[in-house]
Structure formats: structure tokens, C-alpha cells
Amino acid sequence: MTTVTRGKAAVVLIVEDDREMLSLLCDEFWSAAYQLRQARDGDEAFRMVLQSVPDLILTDLRMPAGGADYISRLRTVAPGCPIVVMTAFGDAKCKHDVLQAGASAYFDKPVRISELKMCVQQLLNHQTGTQSV
């Protein structure tokens, strides 16, 4: 089940400072045949998005240069790009702040990978108006 955008696999930027979680996410989304990019903190992710806006951003929240302000910064340079946020340190206020800052979806860690993948697929399908192939 691959989402195809503009004739190619969807580009997903994964932003995660925890090496094991980054590896897990890359393994899971690689198997879904997305084109993956990786960043280890908010500043690196911001620079990458300035160079080339991905089809979707999947990001940790609590990391160097992270937080709701980081989500707002991403939203300003990638207004149409879905942003999926994950955090192990969230609460109702954090969720509200992040969604207000422009996140498309919010997940508490530990995240269920199947739910995360389904959310990513739905956001990509909605964004491009395409169906899974």
C-alpha cells in the first residue's frame, strides 16, 4: 500500500532525537515504501524543510529545538504539509498547544505503530486527493 504523489513515493521527514525510536520509525515506514528523510532535532528539520518541503513531517516534540514554537515555525515554511507530532511528555494542555500551533495529528508515546501508519496514510491521501495503490 504505497501512496504515490506526483508520480513518485511520498516523501516523509522523520524527526527524532532518540536513535532507537528513529530506527524503529524508519524501519516501519521504509517497509511502507515511503521515501524517507531523517533529522535529529528541530533545527535540522527546519533547515531541511526550507530546502525541500516533504509530503509529510513525522516529528518528536521534546527534543533540541522542539516544542510548540518549533511546530509553528514549520507551519510557516510548509503551510500545506501535514505535521504528525509524537511525545512521551504530553498532557491535555500540550496537545492543545501543539494542535493550535498547526500540527495535523498528535500521538502520545508509546505510540501504536499501526495507528501512526494509518494516520500518516490518511493524511497523505487527503492531502493529495489520491487513493492507495
HUNORQUI-V364865 format. One line per field, one symbol per residue. ss: DSSP state (a for helix, b for strand, c for the rest). phi: phi as a letter, one per 30 degrees, with the letter a starting at -180 (. if undefined). psi: psi as a letter, one per 40 degrees, with the letter a starting at -180 (. if undefined). Layout:
BEGIN
ss->???
phi->???
psi->???
END
This chain:
BEGIN
ss->cccbbccbbcbbbbbcccaaaaaaaaaaaaccccbbbbbccaaaaaaaaaaccccbbbbbcccccccaaaaaaaaaaccccbbbbbbccccaaaaaaaaaacccbbbbccccaaaaaaaaaaaaaaaaccccc
phi->.cdcbhibddcccccaddeddeddddddddddiddcbbbcaddddddddddadddaccbdccaeicjdddddddddcbdcddbccbacbcbddeeedddddkddabbdddcdeddddddedddddddciccdb
psi->ghhhhfeiihhhhhhhehddddddddddddeefihiiiieiddddddddddhhidihhiidgihfaidddddddddegdehhhhhiiefiadddddddddeeidihhiihihdddddddddddddddeeiii.
END
